């Protein structure tokens, strides 16, 4: 009987060992490279008490994986989320982007669609105004998101390049956080996608900087990279203090390599405004 129990225990260990090893490997990129590259010698508390990351466990389409980072605290002048950084550990270029907020943001929520190239952890790290760091992570099953075809006619997409549209919830109120959706026409090429006609891989061409302001005051400032999906779609908050003007400014860049930023060519800057009447 004792021998049977020992054999059973060994069998269970043999089944679980690959799973434990796989979990350790999933953390390898973060532990060996990413954490030291972006947060050298900084303590990061793994917790969802400040932000919570929402992702699908299995992506329906790896090229447009919806994610949302929801803030658990209010933005006040004394205590607020200053920045949220997003990574996909196993993407060819893991850095998705960083999103900087102010107390005038109202809520430090950000939602978008991203590319996930293989089974990987997606991470969101919040930096507080006092410098403290908090991280939430989710494991996402997806494959081939960075090399997936554009999905739209490339020539037509280039004709719409840089066009933007704001959408606001109805009933915008003075002094209260209001949800904004910004839709941007841009192929946001990853540098890994093959032209279906020429069979050549197109160089990366993506939105690099984004600035949202209300009556000249910053609401959201972002740096983004190739993991943002084609035709980016961002959702965030701002607090209108009166009737005024929302303004979005974006600039893009082109790089020959999907993973190197050593030599890139600056692109163009585009702008769009929207009148807000609370």
Phi and psi in degrees as GROMACS dihedral restraints (atoms count N, CA, C in turn):
[ dihedral_restraints ]
;  ai    aj    ak    al  type     phi  dphi    fc
    3     4     5     6     1   -63.8    20    10
    4     5     6     7     1   -38.1    20    10
    6     7     8     9     1   -64.3    20    10
    7     8     9    10     1   -41.0    20    10
    9    10    11    12     1   -62.8    20    10
   10    11    12    13     1   -41.2    20    10
   12    13    14    15     1   -64.4    20    10
   13    14    15    16     1   -40.5    20    10
   15    16    17    18     1   -64.8    20    10
   16    17    18    19     1   -41.5    20    10
   18    19    20    21     1   -63.9    20    10
   19    20    21    22     1   -39.5    20    10
   21    22    23    24     1   -64.4    20    10
   22    23    24    25     1   -42.7    20    10
   24    25    26    27     1   -61.9    20    10
   25    26    27    28     1   -41.1    20    10
   27    28    29    30     1   -64.5    20    10
   28    29    30    31     1   -40.0    20    10
   30    31    32    33     1   -63.9    20    10
   31    32    33    34     1   -42.1    20    10
   33    34    35    36     1   -62.0    20    10
   34    35    36    37     1   -43.3    20    10
   36    37    38    39     1   -62.7    20    10
   37    38    39    40     1   -39.6    20    10
   39    40    41    42     1   -64.7    20    10
   40    41    42    43     1   -33.8    20    10
   42    43    44    45     1   -73.0    20    10
   43    44    45    46     1   -41.7    20    10
   45    46    47    48     1   -78.4    20    10
   46    47    48    49     1   -28.1    20    10
   48    49    50    51     1   -56.3    20    10
   49    50    51    52     1   -47.5    20    10
   51    52    53    54     1   -60.6    20    10
   52    53    54    55     1   -34.4    20    10
   54    55    56    57     1   -67.5    20    10
   55    56    57    58     1   -41.3    20    10
   57    58    59    60     1   -65.0    20    10
   58    59    60    61     1   -43.1    20    10
   60    61    62    63     1   -61.7    20    10
   61    62    63    64     1   -43.1    20    10
   63    64    65    66     1   -62.1    20    10
   64    65    66    67     1   -41.6    20    10
   66    67    68    69     1   -62.8    20    10
   67    68    69    70     1   -40.2    20    10
   69    70    71    72     1   -64.9    20    10
   70    71    72    73     1   -40.2    20    10
   72    73    74    75     1   -65.6    20    10
   73    74    75    76     1   -33.9    20    10
   75    76    77    78     1   -62.5    20    10
   76    77    78    79     1   -28.6    20    10
   78    79    80    81     1   -90.4    20    10
   79    80    81    82     1    -6.9    20    10
   81    82    83    84     1   -60.3    20    10
   82    83    84    85     1   -45.4    20    10
   84    85    86    87     1   -62.9    20    10
   85    86    87    88     1   -40.0    20    10
   87    88    89    90     1   -67.9    20    10
   88    89    90    91     1   -49.8    20    10
   90    91    92    93     1   -68.2    20    10
   91    92    93    94     1   -35.3    20    10
   93    94    95    96     1   -89.6    20    10
   94    95    96    97     1   -28.0    20    10
   96    97    98    99     1  -129.9    20    10
   97    98    99   100     1   -58.9    20    10
   99   100   101   102     1   -63.7    20    10
  100   101   102   103     1   -46.4    20    10
  102   103   104   105     1   -60.2    20    10
  103   104   105   106     1   -45.2    20    10
  105   106   107   108     1   -71.5    20    10
  106   107   108   109     1   -31.0    20    10
  108   109   110   111     1   -71.0    20    10
  109   110   111   112     1   -40.0    20    10
  111   112   113   114     1  -103.9    20    10
  112   113   114   115     1   -22.1    20    10
  114   115   116   117     1  -137.5    20    10
  115   116   117   118     1    47.5    20    10
  117   118   119   120     1   -55.8    20    10
  118   119   120   121     1   127.2    20    10
  120   121   122   123     1    59.5    20    10
  121   122   123   124     1    21.6    20    10
  123   124   125   126     1  -107.4    20    10
  124   125   126   127     1   140.4    20    10
  126   127   128   129     1   -82.3    20    10
  127   128   129   130     1   133.6    20    10
  129   130   131   132     1  -123.3    20    10
  130   131   132   133     1   122.0    20    10
  132   133   134   135     1   -88.3    20    10
  133   134   135   136     1   123.2    20    10
  135   136   137   138     1   -85.5    20    10
  136   137   138   139     1   110.4    20    10
  138   139   140   141     1  -165.0    20    10
  139   140   141   142     1   154.7    20    10
  141   142   143   144     1  -110.8    20    10
  142   143   144   145     1    23.4    20    10
  144   145   146   147     1   -82.0    20    10
  145   146   147   148     1   -16.7    20    10
  147   148   149   150     1  -106.9    20    10
  148   149   150   151     1   -46.7    20    10
  150   151   152   153     1  -133.5    20    10
  151   152   153   154     1   155.0    20    10
  153   154   155   156     1  -131.4    20    10
  154   155   156   157     1   127.4    20    10
  156   157   158   159     1   -92.3    20    10
  157   158   159   160     1   131.1    20    10
  159   160   161   162     1  -116.9    20    10
  160   161   162   163     1   124.3    20    10
  162   163   164   165     1  -144.1    20    10
  163   164   165   166     1   159.5    20    10
  165   166   167   168     1   -74.6    20    10
  166   167   168   169     1   148.3    20    10
  168   169   170   171     1   -73.5    20    10
  169   170   171   172     1   -40.1    20    10
  171   172   173   174     1  -122.5    20    10
  172   173   174   175     1   119.9    20    10
  174   175   176   177     1   -76.9    20    10
  175   176   177   178     1   134.0    20    10
  177   178   179   180     1   -70.3    20    10
  178   179   180   181     1   -38.9    20    10
  180   181   182   183     1  -135.3    20    10
  181   182   183   184     1   114.7    20    10
  183   184   185   186     1   -66.3    20    10
  184   185   186   187     1   -16.0    20    10
  186   187   188   189     1   -87.8    20    10
  187   188   189   190     1   -13.7    20    10
  189   190   191   192     1  -139.2    20    10
  190   191   192   193     1    67.5    20    10
  192   193   194   195     1   -86.9    20    10
  193   194   195   196     1   117.1    20    10
  195   196   197   198     1   -76.3    20    10
  196   197   198   199     1   130.7    20    10
  198   199   200   201     1  -133.0    20    10
  199   200   201   202     1   154.8    20    10
  201   202   203   204     1  -143.3    20    10
  202   203   204   205     1   136.5    20    10
  204   205   206   207     1  -111.0    20    10
  205   206   207   208     1   114.5    20    10
  207   208   209   210     1  -105.6    20    10
  208   209   210   211     1   127.9    20    10
  210   211   212   213     1   -79.8    20    10
  211   212   213   214     1   141.5    20    10
  213   214   215   216     1  -100.5    20    10
  214   215   216   217     1    -2.5    20    10
  216   217   218   219     1  -125.9    20    10
  217   218   219   220     1   158.3    20    10
  219   220   221   222     1   -81.5    20    10
  220   221   222   223     1   152.0    20    10
  222   223   224   225     1   -88.3    20    10
  223   224   225   226     1   109.1    20    10
  225   226   227   228     1  -120.9    20    10
  226   227   228   229     1   164.9    20    10
  228   229   230   231     1   -64.8    20    10
  229   230   231   232     1   -29.0    20    10
  231   232   233   234     1   -84.1    20    10
  232   233   234   235     1   -31.4    20    10
  234   235   236   237     1  -148.4    20    10
  235   236   237   238     1   111.4    20    10
  237   238   239   240     1  -154.7    20    10
  238   239   240   241     1   161.3    20    10
  240   241   242   243     1   -79.9    20    10
  241   242   243   244     1   118.5    20    10
  243   244   245   246     1   -86.0    20    10
  244   245   246   247     1   -36.8    20    10
  246   247   248   249     1  -153.4    20    10
  247   248   249   250     1   144.9    20    10
  249   250   251   252     1  -124.8    20    10
  250   251   252   253     1   126.3    20    10
  252   253   254   255     1  -109.2    20    10
  253   254   255   256     1   141.8    20    10
  255   256   257   258     1  -124.4    20    10
  256   257   258   259     1   135.9    20    10
  258   259   260   261     1  -133.9    20    10
  259   260   261   262     1   150.0    20    10
  261   262   263   264     1  -118.1    20    10
  262   263   264   265     1   107.9    20    10
  264   265   266   267     1   -47.8    20    10
  265   266   267   268     1   -46.9    20    10
  267   268   269   270     1  -102.5    20    10
  268   269   270   271     1    11.0    20    10
  270   271   272   273     1   -67.6    20    10
  271   272   273   274     1   152.8    20    10
  273   274   275   276     1   -54.7    20    10
  274   275   276   277     1   -36.2    20    10
  276   277   278   279     1  -124.2    20    10
  277   278   279   280     1    97.0    20    10
  279   280   281   282     1   -63.5    20    10
  280   281   282   283     1   -26.7    20    10
  282   283   284   285     1   -69.7    20    10
  283   284   285   286     1   117.5    20    10
  285   286   287   288     1   -88.2    20    10
  286   287   288   289     1   -47.1    20    10
  288   289   290   291     1   167.0    20    10
  289   290   291   292     1   170.5    20    10
  291   292   293   294     1  -131.3    20    10
  292   293   294   295     1   140.6    20    10
  294   295   296   297     1  -127.2    20    10
  295   296   297   298     1   118.1    20    10
  297   298   299   300     1  -103.4    20    10
  298   299   300   301     1   132.0    20    10
  300   301   302   303     1  -116.6    20    10
  301   302   303   304     1   168.2    20    10
  303   304   305   306     1  -132.8    20    10
  304   305   306   307     1   169.6    20    10
  306   307   308   309     1   -57.2    20    10
  307   308   309   310     1   -29.3    20    10
  309   310   311   312     1   -71.5    20    10
  310   311   312   313     1    -8.3    20    10
  312   313   314   315     1   -70.1    20    10
  313   314   315   316     1   -24.2    20    10
  315   316   317   318     1    82.4    20    10
  316   317   318   319     1   -59.6    20    10
  318   319   320   321     1  -135.9    20    10
  319   320   321   322     1   135.8    20    10
  321   322   323   324     1   -91.3    20    10
  322   323   324   325     1    53.2    20    10
  324   325   326   327     1   -94.5    20    10
  325   326   327   328     1   144.9    20    10
  327   328   329   330     1  -145.3    20    10
  328   329   330   331     1   133.1    20    10
  330   331   332   333     1  -130.0    20    10
  331   332   333   334     1   147.2    20    10
  333   334   335   336     1  -163.5    20    10
  334   335   336   337     1   179.6    20    10
  336   337   338   339     1  -119.5    20    10
  337   338   339   340     1   134.7    20    10
  339   340   341   342     1  -129.9    20    10
  340   341   342   343     1   167.9    20    10
  342   343   344   345     1   -98.0    20    10
  343   344   345   346     1   135.4    20    10
  345   346   347   348     1  -124.7    20    10
  346   347   348   349     1   121.0    20    10
  348   349   350   351     1   -88.3    20    10
  349   350   351   352     1   -24.9    20    10
  351   352   353   354     1  -159.3    20    10
  352   353   354   355     1   171.8    20    10
  354   355   356   357     1   -53.2    20    10
  355   356   357   358     1   125.1    20    10
  357   358   359   360     1  -162.3    20    10
  358   359   360   361     1   156.7    20    10
  360   361   362   363     1   -76.6    20    10
  361   362   363   364     1   139.3    20    10
  363   364   365   366     1  -106.8    20    10
  364   365   366   367     1   133.6    20    10
  366   367   368   369     1  -124.1    20    10
  367   368   369   370     1   142.5    20    10
  369   370   371   372     1  -124.0    20    10
  370   371   372   373     1   127.4    20    10
  372   373   374   375     1  -120.5    20    10
  373   374   375   376     1   122.8    20    10
  375   376   377   378     1   -97.9    20    10
  376   377   378   379     1   130.3    20    10
  378   379   380   381     1  -106.0    20    10
  379   380   381   382     1   121.2    20    10
  381   382   383   384     1   -79.9    20    10
  382   383   384   385     1   166.9    20    10
  384   385   386   387     1   -67.9    20    10
  385   386   387   388     1   -16.2    20    10
  387   388   389   390     1   -94.6    20    10
  388   389   390   391     1     4.6    20    10
  390   391   392   393     1    95.0    20    10
  391   392   393   394     1   -12.2    20    10
  393   394   395   396     1   -67.6    20    10
  394   395   396   397     1   147.8    20    10
  396   397   398   399     1  -119.5    20    10
  397   398   399   400     1   136.8    20    10
  399   400   401   402     1  -132.6    20    10
  400   401   402   403     1   140.0    20    10
  402   403   404   405     1  -129.0    20    10
  403   404   405   406     1   138.6    20    10
  405   406   407   408     1  -125.9    20    10
  406   407   408   409     1   146.4    20    10
  408   409   410   411     1  -139.5    20    10
  409   410   411   412     1   153.7    20    10
  411   412   413   414     1  -139.8    20    10
  412   413   414   415     1   143.4    20    10
  414   415   416   417     1   -90.8    20    10
  415   416   417   418     1   129.6    20    10
  417   418   419   420     1  -121.1    20    10
  418   419   420   421     1   130.1    20    10
  420   421   422   423     1   -94.0    20    10
  421   422   423   424     1   112.7    20    10
  423   424   425   426     1  -156.7    20    10
  424   425   426   427     1   160.5    20    10
  426   427   428   429     1  -152.2    20    10
  427   428   429   430     1   127.0    20    10
  429   430   431   432     1    86.8    20    10
  430   431   432   433     1    15.7    20    10
  432   433   434   435     1   -64.0    20    10
  433   434   435   436     1   -32.9    20    10
  435   436   437   438     1   -80.3    20    10
  436   437   438   439     1   -21.5    20    10
  438   439   440   441     1  -106.9    20    10
  439   440   441   442     1     2.7    20    10
  441   442   443   444     1   -63.1    20    10
  442   443   444   445     1   143.0    20    10
  444   445   446   447     1   -55.0    20    10
  445   446   447   448     1   154.6    20    10
  447   448   449   450     1   -56.7    20    10
  448   449   450   451     1   -39.2    20    10
  450   451   452   453     1    93.0    20    10
  451   452   453   454     1   -11.0    20    10
  453   454   455   456     1  -133.3    20    10
  454   455   456   457     1   165.4    20    10
  456   457   458   459     1   -65.5    20    10
  457   458   459   460     1   119.6    20    10
  459   460   461   462     1   -62.3    20    10
  460   461   462   463     1   -42.8    20    10
  462   463   464   465     1   -62.2    20    10
  463   464   465   466     1   -41.4    20    10
  465   466   467   468     1   -67.4    20    10
  466   467   468   469     1   -37.7    20    10
  468   469   470   471     1   -62.0    20    10
  469   470   471   472     1   -38.6    20    10
  471   472   473   474     1   -69.7    20    10
  472   473   474   475     1   -28.3    20    10
  474   475   476   477     1   -67.6    20    10
  475   476   477   478     1   -30.0    20    10
  477   478   479   480     1   -92.6    20    10
  478   479   480   481     1     1.7    20    10
  480   481   482   483     1   -50.5    20    10
  481   482   483   484     1   126.1    20    10
  483   484   485   486     1    88.0    20    10
  484   485   486   487     1    -6.1    20    10
  486   487   488   489     1   -72.8    20    10
  487   488   489   490     1   140.7    20    10
  489   490   491   492     1  -134.6    20    10
  490   491   492   493     1   157.6    20    10
  492   493   494   495     1  -146.2    20    10
  493   494   495   496     1   131.0    20    10
  495   496   497   498     1   -93.6    20    10
  496   497   498   499     1   143.6    20    10
  498   499   500   501     1  -132.1    20    10
  499   500   501   502     1   129.5    20    10
  501   502   503   504     1  -119.7    20    10
  502   503   504   505     1   149.4    20    10
  504   505   506   507     1   -63.4    20    10
  505   506   507   508     1   151.2    20    10
  507   508   509   510     1   -71.4    20    10
  508   509   510   511     1   153.9    20    10
  510   511   512   513     1    74.9    20    10
  511   512   513   514     1    40.8    20    10
  513   514   515   516     1   -62.2    20    10
  514   515   516   517     1   130.4    20    10
  516   517   518   519     1  -119.1    20    10
  517   518   519   520     1   142.2    20    10
  519   520   521   522     1   -62.6    20    10
  520   521   522   523     1   132.9    20    10
  522   523   524   525     1    81.8    20    10
  523   524   525   526     1     2.7    20    10
  525   526   527   528     1  -121.1    20    10
  526   527   528   529     1   144.7    20    10
  528   529   530   531     1   -59.5    20    10
  529   530   531   532     1   130.4    20    10
  531   532   533   534     1  -119.9    20    10
  532   533   534   535     1   133.5    20    10
  534   535   536   537     1   -78.9    20    10
  535   536   537   538     1   132.1    20    10
  537   538   539   540     1  -122.3    20    10
  538   539   540   541     1   140.6    20    10
  540   541   542   543     1  -117.9    20    10
  541   542   543   544     1   129.0    20    10
  543   544   545   546     1  -115.9    20    10
  544   545   546   547     1   118.9    20    10
  546   547   548   549     1  -105.6    20    10
  547   548   549   550     1   130.1    20    10
  549   550   551   552     1  -123.6    20    10
  550   551   552   553     1   129.7    20    10
  552   553   554   555     1   -86.1    20    10
  553   554   555   556     1   110.1    20    10
  555   556   557   558     1  -165.8    20    10
  556   557   558   559     1   130.6    20    10
  558   559   560   561     1   -65.6    20    10
  559   560   561   562     1   -23.9    20    10
  561   562   563   564     1    45.8    20    10
  562   563   564   565     1    57.7    20    10
  564   565   566   567     1   -65.8    20    10
  565   566   567   568     1   137.0    20    10
  567   568   569   570     1   -84.5    20    10
  568   569   570   571     1   -18.1    20    10
  570   571   572   573     1    87.7    20    10
  571   572   573   574     1     6.5    20    10
  573   574   575   576     1  -124.9    20    10
  574   575   576   577     1     5.8    20    10
  576   577   578   579     1   -98.9    20    10
  577   578   579   580     1   134.2    20    10
  579   580   581   582     1   -90.4    20    10
  580   581   582   583     1   134.1    20    10
  582   583   584   585     1   -67.5    20    10
  583   584   585   586     1   122.4    20    10
  585   586   587   588     1   -68.8    20    10
  586   587   588   589     1   -15.4    20    10
  588   589   590   591     1   -95.7    20    10
  589   590   591   592     1   -53.7    20    10
  591   592   593   594     1   -83.3    20    10
  592   593   594   595     1   -20.3    20    10
  594   595   596   597     1    69.0    20    10
  595   596   597   598     1    14.8    20    10
  597   598   599   600     1   -95.5    20    10
  598   599   600   601     1   149.3    20    10
  600   601   602   603     1   -82.3    20    10
  601   602   603   604     1   127.8    20    10
  603   604   605   606     1   -81.0    20    10
  604   605   606   607     1   140.7    20    10
  606   607   608   609     1   -61.8    20    10
  607   608   609   610     1   156.5    20    10
  609   610   611   612     1   -66.2    20    10
  610   611   612   613     1   143.6    20    10
  612   613   614   615     1  -151.4    20    10
  613   614   615   616     1   103.5    20    10
  615   616   617   618     1  -141.6    20    10
  616   617   618   619     1   159.4    20    10
  618   619   620   621     1   -70.7    20    10
  619   620   621   622     1   125.7    20    10
  621   622   623   624     1  -102.8    20    10
  622   623   624   625     1   -38.6    20    10
  624   625   626   627     1  -133.4    20    10
  625   626   627   628     1   145.9    20    10
  627   628   629   630     1  -143.5    20    10
  628   629   630   631     1   135.8    20    10
  630   631   632   633     1  -134.7    20    10
  631   632   633   634     1   124.4    20    10
  633   634   635   636     1  -113.2    20    10
  634   635   636   637     1   130.5    20    10
  636   637   638   639     1  -134.9    20    10
  637   638   639   640     1   157.8    20    10
  639   640   641   642     1  -125.8    20    10
  640   641   642   643     1   116.6    20    10
  642   643   644   645     1    50.9    20    10
  643   644   645   646     1    41.6    20    10
  645   646   647   648     1    86.9    20    10
  646   647   648   649     1   -10.7    20    10
  648   649   650   651     1   -94.8    20    10
  649   650   651   652     1   131.6    20    10
  651   652   653   654     1   -64.0    20    10
  652   653   654   655     1   138.1    20    10
  654   655   656   657     1  -111.1    20    10
  655   656   657   658     1   -45.9    20    10
  657   658   659   660     1  -148.0    20    10
  658   659   660   661     1   129.1    20    10
  660   661   662   663     1  -123.3    20    10
  661   662   663   664     1   135.1    20    10
  663   664   665   666     1  -139.1    20    10
  664   665   666   667     1   147.9    20    10
  666   667   668   669     1  -118.7    20    10
  667   668   669   670     1   126.6    20    10
  669   670   671   672     1  -130.6    20    10
  670   671   672   673     1   170.6    20    10
  672   673   674   675     1  -143.1    20    10
  673   674   675   676     1  -160.3    20    10
  675   676   677   678     1   -68.8    20    10
  676   677   678   679     1   -14.1    20    10
  678   679   680   681     1   -75.7    20    10
  679   680   681   682     1   -14.2    20    10
  681   682   683   684     1   -71.7    20    10
  682   683   684   685     1   133.4    20    10
  684   685   686   687     1   -67.2    20    10
  685   686   687   688     1   164.3    20    10
  687   688   689   690     1   -54.5    20    10
  688   689   690   691     1   144.3    20    10
  690   691   692   693     1    49.7    20    10
  691   692   693   694     1    69.8    20    10
  693   694   695   696     1   -54.3    20    10
  694   695   696   697     1   144.5    20    10
  696   697   698   699     1  -136.9    20    10
  697   698   699   700     1   107.9    20    10
  699   700   701   702     1  -111.8    20    10
  700   701   702   703     1   141.6    20    10
  702   703   704   705     1  -126.4    20    10
  703   704   705   706     1   132.0    20    10
  705   706   707   708     1  -156.7    20    10
  706   707   708   709     1   179.5    20    10
  708   709   710   711     1  -118.7    20    10
  709   710   711   712     1   158.1    20    10
  711   712   713   714     1  -149.7    20    10
  712   713   714   715     1   162.5    20    10
  714   715   716   717     1  -115.3    20    10
  715   716   717   718     1   107.2    20    10
  717   718   719   720     1   -75.3    20    10
  718   719   720   721     1   130.4    20    10
  720   721   722   723     1   -95.9    20    10
  721   722   723   724     1   -11.3    20    10
  723   724   725   726     1  -173.4    20    10
  724   725   726   727     1  -178.6    20    10
  726   727   728   729     1   -64.8    20    10
  727   728   729   730     1   140.9    20    10
  729   730   731   732     1  -171.5    20    10
  730   731   732   733     1  -162.0    20    10
  732   733   734   735     1  -125.0    20    10
  733   734   735   736     1   122.6    20    10
  735   736   737   738     1   -84.2    20    10
  736   737   738   739     1   138.0    20    10
  738   739   740   741     1  -134.3    20    10
  739   740   741   742     1   133.6    20    10
  741   742   743   744     1  -115.4    20    10
  742   743   744   745     1   131.9    20    10
  744   745   746   747     1  -126.8    20    10
  745   746   747   748     1   127.5    20    10
  747   748   749   750     1  -128.6    20    10
  748   749   750   751     1   152.0    20    10
  750   751   752   753     1  -136.3    20    10
  751   752   753   754     1   147.3    20    10
  753   754   755   756     1  -120.0    20    10
  754   755   756   757     1   175.1    20    10
  756   757   758   759     1  -149.3    20    10
  757   758   759   760     1   161.4    20    10
  759   760   761   762     1  -127.5    20    10
  760   761   762   763     1   138.8    20    10
  762   763   764   765     1  -134.9    20    10
  763   764   765   766     1   141.4    20    10
  765   766   767   768     1   -71.2    20    10
  766   767   768   769     1   -30.3    20    10
  768   769   770   771     1  -107.7    20    10
  769   770   771   772     1   139.3    20    10
  771   772   773   774     1   -72.1    20    10
  772   773   774   775     1   -15.6    20    10
  774   775   776   777     1  -116.8    20    10
  775   776   777   778     1   -15.2    20    10
  777   778   779   780     1  -103.1    20    10
  778   779   780   781     1   135.3    20    10
  780   781   782   783     1  -112.4    20    10
  781   782   783   784     1    15.8    20    10
  783   784   785   786     1   -65.0    20    10
  784   785   786   787     1   -41.9    20    10
  786   787   788   789     1  -132.2    20    10
  787   788   789   790     1   107.6    20    10
  789   790   791   792     1  -132.2    20    10
  790   791   792   793     1   156.8    20    10
  792   793   794   795     1  -107.4    20    10
  793   794   795   796     1   121.9    20    10
  795   796   797   798     1   -62.7    20    10
  796   797   798   799     1   140.0    20    10
  798   799   800   801     1   -99.5    20    10
  799   800   801   802     1  -136.3    20    10
  801   802   803   804     1  -111.4    20    10
  802   803   804   805     1   165.6    20    10
  804   805   806   807     1  -113.1    20    10
  805   806   807   808     1   137.8    20    10
  807   808   809   810     1  -127.4    20    10
  808   809   810   811     1   152.1    20    10
  810   811   812   813     1  -141.4    20    10
  811   812   813   814     1   152.3    20    10
  813   814   815   816     1  -149.4    20    10
  814   815   816   817     1   143.8    20    10
  816   817   818   819     1  -124.2    20    10
  817   818   819   820     1   160.7    20    10
  819   820   821   822     1  -150.0    20    10
  820   821   822   823     1   127.4    20    10
  822   823   824   825     1   -79.8    20    10
  823   824   825   826     1   127.6    20    10
  825   826   827   828     1  -106.3    20    10
  826   827   828   829     1   126.5    20    10
  828   829   830   831     1  -124.2    20    10
  829   830   831   832     1    90.2    20    10
